[in-house]
């Protein structure tokens, strides 16, 4: 019993009111809702208070009992207080955990909605910027040819002539490794030429058209797609089934006629890891390879050019 009084920090002679105040103060301090990991301490405080209180209530009724009987009753009250304290502590701890889980769940939901909101904000800001550029260009539209003069890490440097002067700009592009790509999905190289739409009074408002290219750049793209088709058809077990160059070029050209530069990009990225490029990769090539469009190009390019390829 003395140990219980020590737990509550009071003298055995204190009144019930003082005892209750001491208990409430400690219970509030070590309540599981206020302090994580304090379940054991809270349980011992509750056990001490319940045992002392019950013993005080029963003490006046136990005057005529022997010491042995009093001890048995005390042990019973103690066990009962321990059981109650344990159940109360567990209930409080469970309620605390549930509260924390609900708070974390709310935090996750808020974080998810915040992220979605941020994504939408970035997207609409990006779209608004391009809408504004398009609007400015539409005021005094003019079209010209730009030439790539440099390819940097995630940047393309290009020039075009404006009122007898050469204007130079940089624009963000995607890429992996040392290779950077235009928006059409094909690799950039110094000397490539694309068309640009711009405001005749202020060329700073301009927009590159990566899907309209010069004949020289188109021929480079066509050759890249041709070589990709040949490499794609390589089979060490059947070397005789390698796609012949003239048929590969015919297929690449027909693919372009059907779907433009997008088809050449799908062919070029036949072995690209999806983690490196989401828009064009091994999966997009697989889908395109098995499409009616590509099979039609294969059929139309027979014309005596067959060699029995591995497609």
ROFIVEX-689622 format. One record per residue (C-alpha): z, y, x. Coordinates in steps of 0.1 Angstrom, whole numbers, plus 5000, padded with zeros to 4 digits. Example, Ala and Ser with C-alpha at 12.3 -4.5 7.8 and 13.67 -1.06 7.14 Angstrom:
# residues 2
((5078 4955 5123))
((5071 4989 5137))
//
This chain:
# residues 311
((5000 5000 5000))
((5008 5023 5029))
((4972 5018 5042))
((4958 5029 5008))
((4979 5061 5009))
((4965 5067 5045))
((4930 5063 5032))
((4936 5090 5006))
((4954 5111 5031))
((4986 5116 5010))
((5023 5107 5012))
((5036 5079 4990))
((5059 5103 4972))
((5031 5126 4959))
((5027 5131 4922))
((4999 5115 4902))
((4982 5149 4899))
((4981 5154 4937))
((4970 5119 4942))
((4941 5124 4917))
((4930 5157 4935))
((4930 5139 4969))
((4909 5111 4954))
((4884 5134 4938))
((4880 5155 4970))
((4873 5124 4991))
((4851 5108 4965))
((4830 5139 4962))
((4827 5142 5000))
((4816 5105 5005))
((4797 5100 4973))
((4765 5080 4979))
((4745 5106 4960))
((4756 5132 4986))
((4757 5111 5018))
((4734 5082 5026))
((4752 5052 5041))
((4786 5062 5028))
((4788 5034 5003))
((4815 5014 5022))
((4837 5045 5027))
((4833 5055 4990))
((4843 5019 4980))
((4875 5020 5001))
((4885 5054 4986))
((4879 5041 4951))
((4897 5008 4958))
((4927 5027 4972))
((4930 5051 4943))
((4926 5024 4916))
((4952 5001 4933))
((4978 5028 4937))
((4972 5041 4902))
((4974 5007 4885))
((5005 4998 4906))
((5023 5030 4896))
((5016 5023 4859))
((5028 4987 4862))
((5058 4995 4885))
((5081 5007 4856))
((5074 4975 4837))
((5082 4952 4867))
((5118 4961 4874))
((5132 4928 4863))
((5106 4906 4881))
((5113 4889 4913))
((5096 4901 4945))
((5073 4871 4945))
((5061 4879 4910))
((5057 4915 4919))
((5036 4905 4949))
((5014 4883 4927))
((5008 4911 4902))
((5001 4935 4931))
((4975 4911 4946))
((4959 4908 4911))
((4958 4946 4907))
((4944 4949 4942))
((4917 4923 4936))
((4908 4940 4903))
((4906 4974 4920))
((4884 4959 4948))
((4860 4944 4922))
((4858 4977 4903))
((4853 4997 4935))
((4826 4974 4947))
((4807 4975 4914))
((4810 5012 4912))
((4798 5017 4948))
((4768 4994 4942))
((4760 5012 4910))
((4762 5046 4927))
((4742 5034 4957))
((4715 5020 4934))
((4714 5052 4914))
((4710 5072 4947))
((4682 5049 4959))
((4664 5052 4926))
((4668 5090 4927))
((4654 5091 4962))
((4625 5068 4953))
((4616 5091 4923))
((4618 5122 4946))
((4596 5105 4972))
((4572 5094 4944))
((4570 5130 4931))
((4565 5142 4967))
((4536 5117 4972))
((4520 5128 4939))
((4523 5165 4948))
((4509 5157 4983))
((4479 5138 4967))
((4472 5165 4942))
((4475 5191 4970))
((4451 5172 4992))
((4426 5168 4963))
((4430 5205 4956))
((4424 5214 4992))
((4393 5191 4993))
((4379 5208 4962))
((4387 5242 4976))
((4369 5234 5009))
((4339 5219 4989))
((4336 5249 4966))
((4340 5273 4995))
((4313 5255 5014))
((4290 5255 4983))
((4298 5292 4976))
((4289 5301 5011))
((4255 5283 5008))
((4249 5298 4973))
((4255 5332 4988))
((4231 5325 5017))
((4204 5312 4992))
((4210 5343 4971))
((4205 5367 5001))
((4174 5348 5012))
((4159 5350 4977))
((4161 5388 4978))
((4134 5390 5005))
((4123 5355 5013))
((4103 5347 5045))
((4095 5315 5063))
((4090 5308 5099))
((4091 5280 5125))
((4122 5276 5147))
((4123 5258 5181))
((4153 5239 5194))
((4161 5253 5228))
((4194 5234 5234))
((4215 5206 5221))
((4252 5209 5227))
((4282 5189 5216))
((4280 5191 5178))
((4258 5222 5181))
((4221 5228 5181))
((4207 5260 5196))
((4175 5273 5181))
((4153 5304 5182))
((4127 5320 5160))
((4107 5352 5162))
((4116 5382 5140))
((4097 5415 5142))
((4085 5408 5177))
((4120 5398 5190))
((4134 5363 5196))
((4165 5356 5176))
((4188 5328 5188))
((4215 5310 5168))
((4238 5280 5169))
((4245 5257 5141))
((4269 5228 5136))
((4254 5193 5136))
((4270 5158 5135))
((4267 5132 5162))
((4283 5104 5181))
((4284 5097 5218))
((4258 5120 5235))
((4234 5120 5206))
((4234 5147 5180))
((4215 5145 5147))
((4198 5169 5124))
((4206 5169 5087))
((4177 5146 5081))
((4195 5119 5100))
((4172 5118 5130))
((4181 5127 5166))
((4177 5162 5179))
((4158 5170 5211))
((4149 5202 5229))
((4115 5213 5217))
((4118 5200 5182))
((4105 5224 5156))
((4117 5229 5120))
((4110 5255 5094))
((4135 5282 5084))
((4138 5304 5053))
((4154 5338 5059))
((4159 5372 5046))
((4131 5395 5058))
((4155 5424 5063))
((4184 5405 5078))
((4175 5372 5095))
((4212 5364 5100))
((4209 5351 5064))
((4188 5320 5070))
((4187 5283 5063))
((4171 5256 5083))
((4148 5231 5066))
((4152 5199 5086))
((4129 5181 5063))
((4099 5202 5070))
((4089 5197 5107))
((4060 5205 5130))
((4034 5178 5136))
((4047 5173 5172))
((4083 5166 5159))
((4069 5144 5131))
((4050 5123 5156))
((4082 5119 5177))
((4101 5108 5146))
((4073 5084 5137))
((4074 5068 5172))
((4112 5065 5170))
((4109 5046 5137))
((4081 5025 5151))
((4102 5014 5181))
((4132 5008 5159))
((4111 4984 5137))
((4099 4965 5168))
((4135 4962 5182))
((4148 4952 5148))
((4123 4923 5147))
((4133 4909 5181))
((4144 4873 5179))
((4152 4855 5212))
((4146 4821 5195))
((4112 4832 5181))
((4097 4857 5205))
((4063 4852 5190))
((4075 4868 5157))
((4081 4902 5172))
((4065 4929 5151))
((4033 4942 5167))
((4032 4979 5175))
((4002 4988 5153))
((4018 4971 5122))
((4052 4987 5129))
((4036 5021 5131))
((4017 5014 5099))
((4049 5004 5081))
((4068 5035 5094))
((4040 5058 5082))
((4038 5042 5048))
((4076 5044 5045))
((4074 5081 5053))
((4046 5086 5027))
((4069 5070 5001))
((4103 5085 5009))
((4098 5111 5036))
((4120 5116 5066))
((4148 5098 5049))
((4130 5065 5052))
((4124 5071 5089))
((4161 5078 5093))
((4171 5046 5076))
((4148 5027 5099))
((4160 5045 5130))
((4197 5037 5123))
((4191 5000 5117))
((4218 4991 5143))
((4242 5021 5138))
((4278 5013 5131))
((4289 5027 5097))
((4320 5042 5114))
((4297 5064 5135))
((4274 5076 5107))
((4282 5072 5070))
((4249 5083 5055))
((4225 5062 5076))
((4237 5029 5092))
((4233 4991 5093))
((4242 4989 5056))
((4217 5015 5044))
((4190 4999 5065))
((4198 4964 5050))
((4195 4978 5015))
((4163 4996 5023))
((4148 4966 5042))
((4152 4945 5011))
((4138 4971 4987))
((4105 4968 4968))
((4094 5000 4985))
((4098 4986 5021))
((4083 4952 5010))
((4053 4971 4996))
((4048 4989 5030))
((4049 4954 5047))
((4022 4940 5023))
((3999 4970 5026))
((4000 4969 5064))
((3987 4934 5067))
((3950 4943 5070))
((3945 4918 5097))
((3974 4932 5117))
((3996 4902 5109))
((4014 4884 5137))
((4040 4868 5117))
((4070 4891 5121))
((4106 4882 5117))
((4113 4905 5087))
//
